[in-house]
Amino acid sequence: PTLETVMALEPPLLLAYSASDASLMGMFTDHLGVLTCEPHKDGGTWFTWLSYGVPGRAPMGWFGSGMFRFMIGTSMSNLRKRFG
């Protein structure tokens, strides 16, 4: 399980959260995730998910960068499939 703390919330536009260093098992420290939703001029919603962190020490830091890209990419793909 990953322990995450809500850092900022402005429904329905913004969610910022931080994962604890211990939860990230040495892959990253000082994590911050930011999700935003903005109306699109064509009637849809523009969704952005950014994730920041300081890479951990080798070898977990090297592993962490690829793992985060995979996790966010998979999550975004699943959202596209579900909401179009």
N, C-alpha and C positions, 0 to 999 in steps of 0.2 A: 504494500500500500504506500501511496505517496501522500505525505502531509502537505497540504497547500493552505495558504492563508490569503483571504481576499484583502487586497491592498487598496483598491478603489472600485466603486460600483456606481454607475450612473445609467440605470436602465432606461431605455433599451439600447443605449449607444456604446457603453464601455464596461468592460470587466478587466481589472488588472489583478493578478495573483502572484504569489511567490511560493515556490516549493522549498521545503526545508533542505539544508545541505545534507543532513543524514538520509533523507528520503532519496536523494539523487546518488547515493552510494559512491561518492568521490568523482562522479563524472563532471559535475559542475558545482560551483558555489555562487552565491549572490544571484540566484535565479529570479527573473521577473518575466511573466507572460502577460501580454496585453492583447485583448480581443476587442475589436471595434466593429460596429455595424453602422453604415451610412446609407441613406436613401440614394438610389441610383436614378439618373435622369430618365431612364427607360422604364421605370416603375419597379425594378427589383431592389435588391439590397447588396451593397458592396461590403463584403466581410473580409477583415484583415486580422491575421493572427501572427503576432511577433513574439519571439522568445529570446531573451537575453540571459547571459550567464558568463561566468569566468570559468574557462576549462580547468578541470582538476588536473592533478599530477598524473604523469604517465604511469601505467598504460590506460587508466580509466578515463582520463581527459581525451585521449585519442578516440577511444570507443564512444564516448559521450556525444561528440559532434555528429558522427554518423547515426547514432541511435536517435538523437533529437530530430535530425532531418527526416529519418524514416517515420518516427512517431507523428510528427506534424504533417508530413506528406500524406500518410495513411489516413489520419483524422480528416484532413481537408478533402481527400478523395471520397471518404465515406459521407461527408456533409454534402458534397456535390451530387452523389448518387441519391441521397435522400431528399434533397431540396431542389435539385436541378440547376 
